[in-house]
């Protein structure tokens, strides 16, 4: 049997919590998790407990920023002719902005 996984306070997490989301919410959650650089469990735990999600700049975070910025750019080019921007795209742009702003402050 494998060793028990404990958090930084030596608490064993033995209870499972699950919830249902729509496919759009699932994509949005995965995008936020990827941009945070945290495991999905830790990200969800921190958000549910209303704790700060602090992004530490690393190659995985920068790669996700690049991928998401490319996705935003292609979506903006697609709707360039005056179509309405959807809420998910605005939320992605806000999340990227918050992440980049936090990383910028980390270097100063």
PyMOL commands that set and color helices and strands:
alter all, ss='L'
color gray80, all
select helices_A, chain A and resi 23-36+40-48+59-78+87-107
alter helices_A, ss='H'
color red, helices_A
deselect
rebuild
show_as cartoon
